[in-house]
Amino acid sequence: MYSICKPSDHASIIILLSLLVVSIQAHFLDPLFPRDISSSPFLSSRSIANTNDVPLRILCLGASITYGFHSTDGNGFRYALRGKLIADGNDVNMLGVVSHGNMSNNLVDGFPGLRIDQVAAKTQLALEDKPNIVLIELGTNDCLQNHDVQNAHTRLGELVGRVLNASPNVTVIVGTLLPNAAAKGEANILTFNSNLPSMVANFTAQGYKVSTVDFHSDWWSLDDIGPDGTHPTDLGYTKMSRVWYNGILEAAKAGNITAPTTVEGVDDYAAGNDTAVAHTAMDVVCQHVNGSVSAQVQACSGSSKTSVLNVCLSIMSAIMRTHADILSDSLHSYFSW
């Protein structure tokens, strides 16, 4: 049987602080992501369709950000995204006509410096491989070049239409554009982003599986963008992978991901495996970094609304680390055999 001993008041305070830290972390640490993303697999084949064999044949389509420009490993958001999907039990085959990055399956349709119409002219070959998921992050160059911004969403809609014509059952996820340090470019980006919902709604009204994810919410700031003011930092790219992951999750929950069409020469089961490191990279977003809770929460929040929480967590975590021996002894004294 258990015997219960009364600990010192000091020890009681330490225990209560420990429980409070755990509670706060559980409720606030990662408020922007669904809890089941980090706690259980979500994209097993069975959750996508009534079969045990539904590979994810993904085409990432865009310009330099999709390409992974200025990321340390060249992979951009693709490495963590693919690794996490594989860790969840999926076969993932990345399509494209360009090889970039040090990941094992590094194909992508990312064309640095090109506008929407220019990218559209280059992507037909990858579409012939019949992806069942297409992730589109495209339009930044139109905005930075001030190229007919008011109609940029229409040009993107024409590209989405081409994707759907090539594979009518494909799931298309379109991202809003990231924040930009250039004032005129940012103003154009805000215009472009505001026009995206109507473009997407036009396709969904026709029964197509088209949706959006947001790379310009208050979770994002210029802290996620590198020195050139346009391309993400490594953390920014990892945050992008998390947003794409959420978008794929929502599509799967809606039953919008179906098996890809069989294409001669396309093997979805021989694309290599990046799981071990890649999915860990995504899992640590908004988690502990070098033993610090507060710094990474702030880095991931993109706003100051968590500042009070950060201070509290920092103080309580410091107390817990300082008095770890007291905490351990006190827990033993509460419940001893």
Secondary structure by P-SEA (a helix, b strand, c coil): cbbbbbccaaaaaaaaaaaaaaaaaaccccccccccccccccccccccccccbbbbbcccccccccccccccccccaaaaaaaaaaaacccccccccccccccccccccccccccaaaaaaccaaaaaacccbbbbbccaaaaaacccccaaaaaaaaaaaaaaaacccbbbbbbcccccccaaaaaaaaaaaaaaaaaaaaaaaacccccccccccccccccccccccccccaaaaaaaaaaaaaaaaaaaaacccccccccccccccccccccccaaaaaaaccccccccaaaaaaaaaccccaaaaaaaaaaaaaaaaaaaaaaaaaaaaaccc
